Amino acid sequence: MDSFEESLEKMTKPSVDKLKHERVLSELIVSSRGRSVLAGWWLSIPLYLIAALVMKSMYVNNSGVIDNLLQIKASSGLYWVYMLVIPLGVMIMNIRILMVQYRESAAPSLPSLLSVYWYNALMILMSIMLLTLNFI
Amino acid sequence: MNASWFKRVGIFYVPVSLIGWIILAAALVVAVYRFLDIDSRSHSASDTLINFFFNLLILGALYSLVGFLTSRKE
């Protein structure tokens, strides 16, 4: 009986080194990084277009960014792909990433979420900026 | 897709299989072809580079899409 009591005293609580939720979260983060990289590559196309138009307006006399943009809108059929489809797709993808991470991370505060996913928030902002250029 | 032709390293997708290397080589060939094509029609070095870089971004975006869809999930 003494040995049983001794063994009871030696017993410790069962411990789990890695939580299942931790693995799910790490998989989600890795997956969201891949999506962020993809979104970044695609968003660089319309951003470069705008940067090129800004450069053109700086070096060509009597030429503005909006005028150049309207010129491309009238002449190029791919304008709507660059300035509407890509920013819209990138925005939806990044909003989805943030929503999933927010839900899976047990609703953290906005600053702590943005401290990790600032890149996604930045891409959403740039997408909104590109989309608003269509209404000018 | 279960294939793993690429592995993501930072913002780039590095090939990890023969098909991945073939895709990367094809992308490089297209890039060189586009550069020569644009260079033959442009009026200055900056004209070539500005137009080529835009084409390079489109090619990079398409390559990263293939890389994303076929990359190893670790």
Backbone of each chain as ProteinMPNN parsed JSONL, in Angstrom:
{"seq_chain_A": "MDSFEESLEKMTKPSVDKLKHERVLSELIVSSRGRSVLAGWWLSIPLYLIAALVMKSMYVNNSGVIDNLLQIKASSGLYWVYMLVIPLGVMIMNIRILMVQYRESAAPSLPSLLSVYWYNALMILMSIMLLTLNFI", "coords_chain_A": {"N_chain_A": [[0.821, -1.214, 0.0], [1.959, 1.169, 0.724], [3.747, 1.569, -1.307], [2.046, 2.074, -3.394], [0.946, 4.535, -2.628], [3.254, 6.037, -2.717], [3.835, 5.909, -5.422], [1.665, 7.276, -6.377], [2.189, 9.838, -5.466], [4.384, 10.433, -6.971], [3.31, 10.655, -9.442], [2.51, 12.695, -12.19], [0.704, 15.34, -13.834], [-0.691, 14.58, -17.034], [0.974, 15.871, -19.838], [0.773, 17.92, -22.774], [2.848, 18.499, -25.353], [2.678, 19.854, -27.803], [0.041, 21.717, -28.99], [-2.899, 20.916, -30.851], [-4.184, 22.945, -32.118], [-2.179, 24.771, -32.381], [-0.61, 23.72, -34.411], [-2.438, 23.848, -36.515], [-2.712, 26.613, -36.697], [-0.077, 27.367, -37.412], [0.125, 26.148, -39.896], [-1.8, 27.605, -41.236], [-0.638, 30.136, -41.205], [1.665, 29.727, -42.768], [0.435, 29.056, -45.176], [-0.947, 31.441, -45.682], [1.207, 33.163, -46.066], [2.221, 32.277, -48.516], [0.075, 32.931, -50.184], [0.103, 35.679, -49.834], [2.538, 36.376, -51.02], [1.994, 35.669, -53.663], [-0.128, 37.436, -54.193], [1.252, 39.829, -53.929], [3.039, 39.76, -56.118], [1.21, 39.902, -58.257], [-0.05, 42.332, -57.751], [1.992, 44.063, -58.168], [2.04, 44.613, -60.862], [-0.136, 46.511, -61.751], [0.732, 48.567, -60.023], [3.275, 49.171, -60.94], [2.583, 50.125, -63.417], [1.238, 52.506, -62.735], [3.385, 53.81, -61.506], [5.073, 54.116, -63.717], [3.512, 55.845, -65.246], [3.51, 58.072, -63.593], [6.222, 58.745, -63.711], [6.362, 59.355, -66.42], [4.671, 61.584, -66.555], [6.236, 63.34, -65.159], [8.48, 63.749, -66.721], [7.609, 64.361, -69.281], [6.443, 67.171, -70.907], [3.444, 69.078, -70.241], [1.783, 66.933, -69.461], [-0.222, 64.8, -67.545], [-0.767, 62.475, -64.795], [-3.368, 61.445, -64.606], [-4.377, 62.129, -67.118], [-2.731, 60.542, -68.732], [-3.518, 58.065, -67.816], [-6.191, 57.983, -68.591], [-5.791, 57.969, -71.283], [-4.616, 55.466, -71.686], [-6.733, 53.919, -70.836], [-8.56, 54.351, -72.859], [-7.238, 53.286, -75.046], [-6.095, 50.727, -74.518], [-7.097, 47.373, -74.242], [-6.545, 45.783, -72.127], [-6.623, 47.295, -69.909], [-8.683, 47.182, -67.964], [-8.186, 44.74, -66.845], [-5.724, 45.11, -65.577], [-6.292, 47.292, -63.883], [-8.688, 46.831, -62.591], [-9.558, 44.046, -62.331], [-7.262, 42.704, -61.253], [-6.536, 44.314, -58.87], [-8.981, 44.015, -57.47], [-9.178, 41.231, -57.12], [-6.851, 40.783, -55.576], [-7.483, 42.303, -53.335], [-9.772, 40.972, -52.311], [-8.614, 38.475, -51.751], [-6.74, 39.131, -49.743], [-8.361, 40.26, -47.759], [-9.787, 38.014, -47.077], [-7.731, 36.409, -46.058], [-7.037, 37.898, -43.755], [-9.463, 37.778, -42.363], [-9.769, 35.012, -41.87], [-7.469, 34.515, -40.321], [-8.014, 36.184, -38.159], [-10.269, 34.966, -37.083], [-9.31, 32.368, -36.478], [-7.257, 32.956, -34.715], [-8.47, 33.485, -32.361], [-9.847, 35.988, -32.208], [-7.975, 38.428, -31.942], [-6.717, 41.683, -30.777], [-6.998, 44.585, -32.909], [-4.537, 46.107, -33.383], [-2.572, 44.139, -32.686], [-3.121, 42.156, -34.513], [-2.611, 43.487, -36.897], [0.073, 44.015, -36.547], [1.279, 41.658, -37.182], [0.174, 40.982, -39.64], [0.599, 43.2, -41.332], [1.476, 43.543, -43.918], [-0.506, 42.417, -45.528], [-2.598, 44.153, -44.932], [-1.549, 46.486, -45.992], [-1.513, 45.828, -48.694], [-4.25, 45.657, -49.173], [-4.963, 48.326, -48.803], [-3.511, 49.517, -50.929], [-4.757, 48.284, -53.084], [-7.32, 49.359, -52.858], [-6.702, 52.009, -53.377], [-5.873, 51.794, -56.07], [-8.258, 50.938, -57.219], [-9.915, 53.116, -56.778], [-8.845, 54.913, -58.571], [-10.049, 54.25, -60.927], [-12.446, 55.54, -60.92], [-12.013, 58.151, -61.349]], "CA_chain_A": [[0.0, 0.0, 0.0], [2.87, 2.311, 0.774], [4.334, 1.797, -2.643], [1.007, 2.704, -4.229], [0.9, 5.958, -2.25], [4.477, 6.672, -3.254], [3.707, 6.071, -6.882], [0.671, 8.351, -6.594], [2.858, 11.123, -5.241], [5.31, 10.687, -8.086], [2.532, 10.878, -10.665], [2.302, 14.1, -12.595], [-0.386, 15.504, -14.806], [-0.244, 14.363, -18.422], [1.165, 17.146, -20.537], [0.816, 17.883, -24.239], [3.885, 19.464, -25.78], [2.21, 20.695, -28.905], [-1.41, 21.72, -29.143], [-3.338, 20.695, -32.23], [-4.526, 24.255, -32.659], [-0.91, 25.431, -32.723], [-0.228, 23.205, -35.729], [-3.393, 24.416, -37.474], [-2.361, 28.03, -36.852], [1.186, 27.49, -38.157], [-0.194, 25.805, -41.29], [-2.533, 28.753, -41.791], [0.306, 31.244, -41.412], [2.491, 29.368, -43.936], [-0.442, 29.153, -46.346], [-1.239, 32.86, -45.949], [2.434, 33.777, -46.597], [2.259, 31.934, -49.945], [-0.95, 33.742, -50.852], [0.551, 37.079, -49.802], [3.584, 36.508, -52.04], [1.304, 35.636, -54.957], [-0.866, 38.702, -54.326], [2.256, 40.885, -54.121], [3.51, 39.696, -57.505], [0.157, 40.38, -59.17], [-0.325, 43.754, -57.501], [3.121, 44.866, -58.663], [1.782, 44.989, -62.267], [-0.773, 47.836, -61.828], [1.525, 49.579, -59.306], [4.345, 49.59, -61.856], [1.915, 50.929, -64.458], [1.031, 53.846, -62.161], [4.718, 54.416, -61.318], [5.55, 54.515, -65.049], [2.74, 57.033, -65.65], [4.005, 59.195, -62.781], [7.51, 59.119, -64.305], [6.078, 59.979, -67.717], [4.123, 62.925, -66.318], [7.307, 64.2, -64.651], [9.486, 64.037, -67.745], [7.003, 64.869, -70.512], [5.745, 68.435, -70.646], [1.985, 69.13, -70.444], [1.201, 65.597, -69.353], [-0.539, 64.451, -66.157], [-0.98, 61.042, -64.54], [-4.757, 61.11, -64.923], [-4.503, 62.194, -68.583], [-2.084, 59.335, -69.276], [-4.345, 56.916, -67.436], [-7.377, 58.013, -69.456], [-5.315, 57.598, -72.622], [-4.459, 54.004, -71.681], [-8.093, 53.359, -70.708], [-9.208, 54.421, -74.18], [-6.522, 52.561, -76.096], [-5.729, 49.348, -74.204], [-8.171, 46.489, -73.789], [-6.126, 45.121, -70.888], [-6.691, 48.27, -68.817], [-9.591, 46.718, -66.906], [-7.537, 43.611, -66.153], [-4.69, 45.659, -64.695], [-6.762, 48.288, -62.917], [-9.915, 46.411, -61.892], [-9.598, 42.618, -61.979], [-6.142, 42.354, -60.361], [-6.708, 44.887, -57.517], [-10.155, 43.428, -56.818], [-8.789, 39.877, -56.711], [-5.869, 40.897, -54.486], [-8.181, 42.812, -52.156], [-10.61, 39.896, -51.773], [-7.726, 37.44, -51.203], [-6.144, 39.6, -48.493], [-9.424, 40.391, -46.746], [-10.087, 36.651, -46.659], [-6.613, 35.98, -45.186], [-7.17, 38.574, -42.457], [-10.659, 37.27, -41.665], [-9.493, 33.648, -41.383], [-6.504, 34.613, -39.225], [-8.699, 36.81, -37.03], [-11.148, 33.958, -36.487], [-8.526, 31.251, -35.93], [-6.407, 33.418, -33.614], [-9.38, 33.826, -31.25], [-10.187, 37.415, -32.228], [-7.031, 39.329, -31.261], [-6.993, 43.113, -31.001], [-6.609, 45.024, -34.253], [-3.095, 46.389, -33.488], [-1.739, 42.927, -32.658], [-3.34, 41.458, -35.779], [-1.927, 44.248, -37.949], [1.526, 43.931, -36.36], [1.729, 40.439, -37.868], [-0.332, 40.966, -41.029], [0.634, 44.569, -41.883], [1.699, 43.44, -45.359], [-1.816, 42.194, -46.136], [-3.357, 45.402, -44.784], [-0.958, 47.424, -46.957], [-1.979, 45.442, -50.036], [-5.664, 46.037, -49.26], [-4.983, 49.782, -48.994], [-3.047, 49.827, -52.289], [-5.813, 47.839, -53.999], [-8.392, 50.371, -52.794], [-6.182, 53.187, -54.096], [-5.929, 51.511, -57.518], [-9.669, 50.851, -57.635], [-10.494, 54.479, -56.81], [-8.372, 55.597, -59.782], [-10.985, 53.952, -62.035], [-13.624, 56.418, -60.85], [-11.628, 59.551, -61.576]], "C_chain_A": [[0.852, 1.26, 0.0], [3.433, 2.632, -0.596], [3.324, 2.459, -3.578], [0.897, 4.201, -3.948], [2.114, 6.717, -2.783], [4.374, 6.918, -4.756], [2.681, 7.157, -7.233], [1.306, 9.733, -6.429], [3.785, 11.489, -6.397], [4.574, 11.037, -9.377], [2.378, 12.37, -10.964], [1.155, 14.159, -13.603], [0.119, 15.216, -16.214], [-0.12, 15.704, -19.142], [1.247, 16.935, -22.045], [1.798, 18.965, -24.691], [3.375, 20.419, -26.854], [0.697, 20.593, -29.027], [-1.771, 21.542, -30.609], [-3.618, 22.044, -32.902], [-3.284, 25.036, -33.087], [-0.458, 25.009, -34.125], [-1.127, 23.797, -36.811], [-3.04, 25.872, -37.771], [-1.093, 28.199, -37.688], [0.976, 27.146, -39.626], [-0.894, 26.964, -41.983], [-1.596, 29.913, -42.109], [1.174, 30.977, -42.64], [1.678, 29.522, -45.217], [-0.715, 30.612, -46.703], [-0.015, 33.588, -46.48], [2.528, 33.519, -48.1], [1.271, 32.771, -50.731], [-0.531, 35.213, -50.908], [1.614, 37.333, -50.866], [2.956, 36.563, -53.43], [0.579, 36.955, -55.215], [0.097, 39.859, -54.586], [2.771, 40.926, -55.549], [2.471, 40.29, -58.451], [-0.122, 41.864, -58.991], [0.806, 44.643, -58.022], [2.88, 45.325, -60.1], [1.067, 46.344, -62.35], [0.012, 48.93, -61.106], [2.666, 50.086, -60.184], [3.775, 50.476, -62.957], [1.723, 52.372, -63.967], [2.376, 54.565, -61.982], [5.273, 54.906, -62.658], [4.817, 55.768, -65.527], [3.174, 58.267, -64.863], [5.333, 59.696, -63.355], [7.299, 59.862, -65.619], [5.573, 61.408, -67.529], [5.19, 63.891, -65.797], [8.258, 64.636, -65.77], [8.914, 64.553, -69.062], [6.207, 66.13, -70.173], [4.261, 68.327, -70.973], [1.341, 67.745, -70.392], [0.977, 65.266, -67.876], [-0.808, 62.965, -66.014], [-2.378, 60.623, -64.976], [-4.984, 61.127, -66.439], [-3.913, 60.938, -69.229], [-2.91, 58.084, -68.994], [-5.586, 56.822, -68.328], [-7.015, 57.605, -70.888], [-5.176, 56.072, -72.737], [-5.833, 53.331, -71.629], [-8.784, 53.301, -72.069], [-8.546, 53.503, -75.205], [-6.276, 51.08, -75.795], [-6.905, 48.542, -73.658], [-7.847, 45.811, -72.474], [-6.199, 46.049, -69.672], [-7.525, 47.736, -67.648], [-9.035, 45.511, -66.16], [-6.536, 44.15, -65.136], [-5.279, 46.493, -63.56], [-8.041, 47.896, -62.18], [-9.834, 44.967, -61.403], [-8.502, 42.271, -60.964], [-6.305, 42.994, -58.972], [-7.887, 44.285, -56.746], [-9.834, 42.029, -56.291], [-7.847, 39.898, -55.514], [-6.557, 41.35, -53.198], [-9.022, 41.71, -51.504], [-9.748, 38.831, -51.095], [-7.167, 37.867, -49.842], [-7.171, 39.812, -47.386], [-9.761, 39.011, -46.18], [-8.994, 36.124, -45.709], [-6.771, 36.589, -43.797], [-8.351, 38.032, -41.664], [-10.411, 35.892, -41.07], [-8.532, 33.701, -40.2], [-7.142, 35.207, -37.968], [-9.558, 35.776, -36.298], [-10.342, 32.848, -35.796], [-7.628, 31.665, -34.757], [-7.238, 33.892, -32.422], [-9.562, 35.331, -31.083], [-9.209, 38.299, -31.461], [-7.387, 40.791, -31.511], [-6.447, 43.528, -32.365], [-5.119, 45.36, -34.363], [-2.219, 45.139, -33.501], [-1.912, 42.115, -33.938], [-2.553, 42.152, -36.9], [-0.407, 44.217, -37.787], [2.095, 42.697, -37.051], [1.364, 40.501, -39.352], [-0.391, 42.365, -41.638], [0.777, 44.545, -43.405], [0.365, 43.255, -46.093], [-2.672, 43.454, -46.077], [-2.868, 46.444, -45.787], [-1.446, 47.11, -48.373], [-3.452, 45.784, -50.237], [-5.767, 47.535, -49.534], [-4.57, 50.158, -50.421], [-4.076, 49.401, -53.333], [-6.947, 48.861, -54.032], [-7.973, 51.622, -53.554], [-6.263, 52.977, -55.615], [-7.365, 51.488, -58.027], [-10.292, 52.243, -57.705], [-10.027, 55.257, -58.04], [-9.297, 55.352, -60.975], [-12.171, 54.917, -62.064], [-13.288, 57.886, -61.075], [-11.933, 59.933, -63.022]], "O_chain_A": [[0.521, 2.266, -0.627], [3.573, 3.791, -0.986], [3.675, 3.28, -4.426], [0.775, 5.02, -4.858], [2.019, 7.86, -3.23], [4.763, 7.964, -5.275], [2.81, 7.855, -8.239], [0.992, 10.669, -7.164], [3.952, 12.656, -6.753], [5.145, 11.638, -10.287], [2.144, 13.18, -10.067], [0.716, 13.141, -14.138], [1.247, 15.576, -16.549], [-1.005, 16.555, -19.056], [1.728, 15.906, -22.522], [1.607, 20.156, -24.448], [3.615, 21.625, -26.808], [0.149, 19.498, -29.153], [-1.033, 21.968, -31.498], [-3.328, 22.248, -34.081], [-3.324, 25.844, -34.015], [0.012, 25.827, -34.916], [-0.658, 24.196, -37.877], [-3.062, 26.312, -38.92], [-1.032, 29.061, -38.565], [1.571, 27.77, -40.504], [-0.629, 27.269, -43.146], [-1.733, 30.582, -43.132], [1.398, 31.872, -43.456], [2.167, 30.05, -46.215], [-0.716, 30.979, -47.877], [-0.153, 34.531, -47.259], [2.869, 34.417, -48.87], [1.586, 33.264, -51.815], [-0.777, 35.902, -51.898], [1.602, 38.368, -51.533], [3.33, 37.388, -54.263], [0.659, 37.519, -56.307], [-0.205, 40.76, -55.368], [2.923, 42.002, -56.127], [2.803, 41.079, -59.336], [-0.398, 42.572, -59.959], [0.602, 45.828, -58.285], [3.456, 46.327, -60.523], [1.608, 47.263, -62.965], [-0.026, 50.09, -61.515], [2.986, 51.275, -60.178], [4.401, 51.45, -63.375], [2.009, 53.328, -64.687], [2.499, 55.757, -62.263], [5.871, 55.98, -62.731], [5.421, 56.65, -66.137], [3.203, 59.375, -65.4], [5.554, 60.901, -63.475], [7.961, 60.86, -65.898], [5.986, 62.323, -68.241], [5.074, 65.105, -65.968], [8.772, 65.754, -65.76], [9.645, 65.12, -69.873], [5.394, 66.13, -69.249], [3.865, 67.579, -71.867], [0.459, 67.432, -71.191], [1.879, 65.431, -67.055], [-1.049, 62.275, -67.004], [-2.559, 59.592, -65.625], [-5.681, 60.27, -66.983], [-4.5, 60.352, -70.139], [-2.991, 57.172, -69.817], [-5.978, 55.739, -68.762], [-7.809, 56.99, -71.6], [-5.563, 55.471, -73.739], [-6.068, 52.316, -72.285], [-9.491, 52.345, -72.389], [-9.203, 53.003, -76.118], [-6.251, 50.262, -76.715], [-7.606, 48.971, -72.742], [-8.739, 45.322, -71.781], [-5.88, 45.648, -68.553], [-7.119, 47.83, -66.49], [-9.364, 45.282, -64.996], [-6.5, 43.71, -63.987], [-4.824, 46.414, -62.42], [-8.432, 48.575, -61.231], [-10.017, 44.692, -60.217], [-8.768, 41.63, -59.948], [-6.219, 42.279, -57.973], [-7.809, 44.072, -55.536], [-10.176, 41.688, -55.158], [-8.015, 39.137, -54.562], [-6.258, 40.852, -52.113], [-8.986, 41.538, -50.286], [-10.084, 38.34, -50.018], [-7.124, 37.07, -48.904], [-6.885, 39.572, -46.213], [-9.989, 38.852, -44.981], [-9.288, 35.485, -44.698], [-6.656, 35.894, -42.788], [-8.262, 37.846, -40.45], [-10.781, 35.62, -39.928], [-8.742, 33.022, -39.195], [-6.845, 34.781, -36.852], [-9.573, 35.716, -35.068], [-10.654, 32.445, -34.675], [-7.278, 30.841, -33.912], [-6.738, 34.626, -31.57], [-9.449, 35.874, -29.984], [-9.574, 38.866, -30.431], [-8.241, 41.104, -32.341], [-5.54, 42.89, -32.902], [-4.479, 44.951, -35.332], [-1.236, 45.078, -34.24], [-0.974, 41.463, -34.398], [-1.92, 41.502, -37.732], [0.324, 44.371, -38.765], [3.256, 42.689, -37.459], [2.157, 40.115, -40.211], [-1.324, 42.682, -42.377], [0.26, 45.422, -44.096], [0.135, 43.857, -47.141], [-3.377, 43.788, -47.03], [-3.663, 47.189, -46.361], [-1.751, 48.016, -49.149], [-3.862, 46.155, -51.336], [-6.549, 47.968, -50.38], [-5.198, 51.011, -51.048], [-4.251, 50.076, -54.348], [-7.469, 49.188, -55.098], [-8.768, 52.222, -54.278], [-6.672, 53.875, -56.35], [-7.652, 51.959, -59.127], [-11.103, 52.519, -58.589], [-10.726, 56.157, -58.505], [-9.328, 56.144, -61.917], [-12.818, 55.09, -63.097], [-14.158, 58.754, -61.002], [-11.686, 61.069, -63.426]]}, "seq_chain_B": "MNASWFKRVGIFYVPVSLIGWIILAAALVVAVYRFLDIDSRSHSASDTLINFFFNLLILGALYSLVGFLTSRKE", "coords_chain_B": {"N_chain_B": [[-4.051, 20.64, -56.264], [-1.57, 18.129, -56.144], [1.027, 18.022, -56.859], [4.48, 18.826, -56.38], [6.384, 21.028, -57.499], [7.786, 23.246, -56.993], [9.434, 25.263, -54.475], [8.79, 27.594, -51.99], [10.849, 30.342, -51.439], [11.268, 32.976, -49.607], [10.182, 35.617, -51.533], [10.278, 34.304, -53.845], [9.864, 31.489, -56.071], [11.425, 28.495, -56.019], [12.61, 25.97, -58.171], [12.1, 22.487, -57.525], [11.982, 20.166, -58.789], [12.311, 18.321, -61.885], [10.407, 19.158, -63.76], [9.788, 21.626, -62.724], [12.229, 22.995, -63.099], [12.264, 22.988, -65.875], [10.085, 24.64, -66.407], [11.029, 27.028, -65.282], [13.242, 27.469, -66.953], [11.918, 27.797, -69.398], [10.508, 30.135, -68.839], [12.637, 31.925, -68.571], [13.658, 31.856, -71.174], [11.514, 32.962, -72.581], [11.567, 35.494, -71.425], [14.051, 36.489, -72.335], [13.565, 36.456, -75.09], [11.452, 38.315, -75.215], [12.805, 40.589, -74.372], [14.657, 40.986, -76.47], [12.891, 41.389, -78.573], [11.482, 43.709, -77.762], [13.616, 45.449, -77.589], [14.397, 45.655, -80.237], [12.457, 47.275, -81.28], [12.405, 49.592, -79.835], [13.367, 53.022, -78.938], [15.334, 53.945, -77.287], [17.624, 53.155, -74.569], [16.384, 53.408, -72.082], [13.723, 53.298, -72.835], [13.567, 50.655, -73.704], [14.114, 49.292, -71.277], [12.043, 50.159, -69.54], [9.725, 49.174, -70.798], [10.408, 46.474, -70.954], [10.644, 45.718, -68.28], [8.017, 45.826, -67.399], [6.896, 43.728, -68.851], [8.405, 41.715, -67.722], [7.435, 41.678, -65.115], [4.83, 40.753, -65.524], [5.391, 38.215, -66.493], [6.713, 37.202, -64.247], [4.608, 37.219, -62.422], [2.888, 35.327, -63.533], [4.555, 33.09, -63.423], [4.881, 32.882, -60.649], [2.294, 32.251, -59.975], [2.021, 29.679, -61.055], [4.012, 28.502, -59.522], [2.947, 28.841, -56.937], [0.636, 27.246, -57.067], [1.734, 24.747, -57.395], [3.523, 24.306, -55.358], [5.485, 23.001, -52.617], [3.903, 22.243, -49.647], [4.967, 23.002, -46.537]], "CA_chain_B": [[-2.985, 19.948, -56.976], [-0.663, 17.512, -55.184], [2.395, 18.072, -57.349], [5.331, 19.821, -55.731], [7.442, 21.336, -58.467], [8.525, 24.413, -56.505], [9.487, 25.512, -53.032], [8.848, 29.047, -51.831], [11.951, 30.894, -50.64], [10.986, 34.416, -49.594], [9.145, 35.973, -52.509], [10.547, 33.562, -55.083], [9.582, 30.053, -56.092], [12.612, 27.798, -56.526], [12.232, 24.627, -58.628], [12.641, 21.343, -56.776], [11.842, 18.972, -59.628], [12.711, 18.53, -63.287], [9.366, 19.96, -64.429], [9.97, 22.988, -62.216], [13.384, 23.582, -63.796], [11.861, 23.206, -67.279], [9.218, 25.833, -66.4], [11.9, 28.19, -65.047], [14.024, 27.684, -68.175], [10.989, 28.338, -70.403], [10.234, 31.534, -68.461], [13.837, 32.704, -68.901], [13.724, 31.956, -72.639], [10.48, 33.947, -72.962], [12.053, 36.817, -70.989], [15.114, 36.92, -73.275], [12.899, 36.728, -76.37], [10.709, 39.582, -75.077], [13.792, 41.67, -74.302], [15.194, 41.228, -77.829], [11.775, 41.906, -79.368], [11.232, 45.103, -77.35], [14.823, 46.228, -77.915], [14.445, 45.903, -81.69], [11.437, 48.272, -81.641], [12.456, 50.784, -78.968], [14.203, 54.127, -79.427], [16.442, 54.221, -76.365], [17.846, 52.117, -73.542], [15.349, 53.532, -71.037], [12.488, 52.815, -73.461], [13.653, 49.187, -73.649], [14.043, 48.793, -69.9], [10.717, 50.442, -68.975], [8.768, 48.215, -71.368], [10.805, 45.1, -70.628], [10.365, 45.448, -66.862], [6.581, 45.566, -67.299], [6.72, 42.351, -69.331], [9.037, 40.827, -66.744], [6.514, 41.575, -63.98], [3.723, 39.87, -65.923], [5.968, 36.866, -66.534], [6.959, 36.821, -62.848], [3.311, 36.952, -61.783], [2.409, 34.037, -64.051], [5.461, 32.069, -62.873], [4.569, 32.712, -59.224], [0.996, 31.554, -59.897], [2.32, 28.25, -61.256], [4.774, 28.101, -58.337], [2.033, 28.77, -55.789], [-0.269, 26.097, -57.224], [2.457, 23.471, -57.385], [4.617, 24.33, -54.383], [5.43, 22.067, -51.497], [3.392, 22.837, -48.405], [5.73, 22.439, -45.404]], "C_chain_B": [[-1.965, 19.382, -55.982], [0.8, 17.582, -55.622], [3.198, 19.093, -56.561], [6.53, 20.065, -56.634], [8.325, 22.462, -57.951], [8.521, 24.458, -54.981], [9.613, 27.032, -52.869], [10.014, 29.439, -50.923], [11.783, 32.409, -50.682], [9.875, 34.742, -50.568], [9.329, 35.227, -53.828], [10.168, 32.096, -54.932], [10.755, 29.358, -56.771], [12.198, 26.394, -56.965], [12.863, 23.532, -57.764], [12.477, 20.046, -57.565], [12.201, 19.332, -61.065], [11.696, 19.416, -64.011], [9.481, 21.42, -63.997], [11.113, 23.698, -62.922], [13.046, 23.871, -65.262], [11.003, 24.469, -67.373], [10.058, 27.094, -66.207], [12.719, 28.521, -66.302], [13.153, 28.294, -69.272], [10.693, 29.812, -70.117], [11.421, 32.427, -68.808], [13.977, 32.903, -70.404], [12.722, 33.0, -73.137], [10.948, 35.36, -72.607], [13.114, 37.354, -71.949], [14.505, 37.285, -74.623], [12.172, 38.07, -76.333], [11.668, 40.771, -75.043], [14.296, 42.015, -75.701], [14.12, 41.85, -78.718], [11.523, 43.385, -79.056], [12.411, 45.989, -77.759], [14.889, 46.572, -79.4], [13.47, 47.017, -82.115], [11.538, 49.566, -80.837], [13.485, 51.802, -79.465], [15.384, 54.435, -78.518], [16.559, 53.099, -75.338], [16.757, 52.177, -72.474], [13.998, 53.038, -71.552], [12.434, 51.284, -73.397], [13.412, 48.688, -72.23], [12.661, 48.998, -69.285], [9.696, 49.424, -69.486], [9.107, 46.775, -70.996], [10.443, 44.764, -69.185], [8.877, 45.141, -66.649], [6.271, 44.129, -67.74], [7.284, 41.336, -68.341], [8.128, 40.625, -65.521], [5.352, 40.629, -64.298], [4.201, 38.419, -65.934], [6.206, 36.337, -65.115], [5.675, 36.47, -62.124], [2.759, 35.601, -62.236], [3.238, 32.88, -63.491], [5.136, 31.803, -61.396], [3.219, 32.025, -59.027], [1.195, 30.047, -60.055], [3.059, 27.713, -60.026], [3.893, 27.922, -57.115], [1.156, 27.522, -55.86], [0.448, 24.76, -57.093], [3.587, 23.441, -56.363], [4.371, 23.361, -53.245], [4.923, 22.803, -50.267], [4.111, 22.208, -47.228], [5.204, 22.964, -44.075]], "O_chain_B": [[-1.542, 20.091, -55.07], [1.702, 17.245, -54.854], [2.659, 20.11, -56.124], [7.553, 19.387, -56.536], [9.461, 22.628, -58.396], [7.73, 23.796, -54.309], [10.436, 27.671, -53.524], [10.15, 28.943, -49.804], [12.117, 33.049, -51.68], [8.765, 34.22, -50.459], [8.625, 35.487, -54.804], [10.152, 31.542, -53.833], [11.043, 29.598, -57.943], [11.51, 25.695, -56.22], [14.01, 23.646, -57.332], [12.795, 18.964, -57.072], [12.371, 20.503, -61.404], [12.068, 20.306, -64.775], [9.295, 22.334, -64.801], [10.989, 24.863, -63.3], [13.488, 24.875, -65.821], [11.163, 25.27, -68.294], [9.837, 28.104, -66.876], [12.873, 29.686, -66.668], [13.588, 29.195, -69.99], [10.634, 30.632, -71.034], [11.242, 33.549, -69.282], [14.365, 33.978, -70.862], [13.039, 33.816, -74.001], [10.756, 36.301, -73.378], [13.082, 38.524, -72.331], [14.874, 38.292, -75.229], [12.253, 38.861, -77.273], [11.383, 41.827, -75.609], [14.357, 43.186, -76.076], [14.411, 42.737, -79.521], [11.372, 44.205, -79.961], [12.232, 47.119, -78.213], [15.372, 47.638, -79.779], [13.635, 47.623, -83.174], [10.832, 50.531, -81.127], [14.346, 51.494, -80.289], [16.328, 55.11, -78.929], [15.705, 52.216, -75.255], [16.265, 51.146, -72.016], [13.223, 52.438, -70.807], [11.399, 50.698, -73.08], [12.612, 47.779, -72.006], [12.157, 48.119, -68.586], [8.906, 48.88, -68.714], [8.218, 45.958, -70.755], [9.988, 43.657, -68.897], [8.523, 44.302, -65.822], [5.499, 43.416, -67.098], [6.728, 40.256, -68.144], [8.066, 39.529, -64.964], [4.944, 39.82, -63.466], [3.514, 37.519, -65.453], [5.934, 35.172, -64.823], [5.642, 35.544, -61.314], [2.234, 34.83, -61.433], [2.702, 31.831, -63.131], [5.119, 30.656, -60.951], [3.014, 31.309, -58.046], [0.629, 29.246, -59.311], [2.772, 26.615, -59.548], [4.064, 26.974, -56.349], [0.954, 26.83, -54.862], [-0.161, 23.757, -56.723], [4.512, 22.638, -56.486], [3.244, 22.962, -52.951], [5.447, 23.852, -49.894], [3.91, 21.03, -46.933], [5.721, 22.601, -43.019]]}, "name": "protein", "num_of_chains": 2, "seq": "MDSFEESLEKMTKPSVDKLKHERVLSELIVSSRGRSVLAGWWLSIPLYLIAALVMKSMYVNNSGVIDNLLQIKASSGLYWVYMLVIPLGVMIMNIRILMVQYRESAAPSLPSLLSVYWYNALMILMSIMLLTLNFIMNASWFKRVGIFYVPVSLIGWIILAAALVVAVYRFLDIDSRSHSASDTLINFFFNLLILGALYSLVGFLTSRKE"}
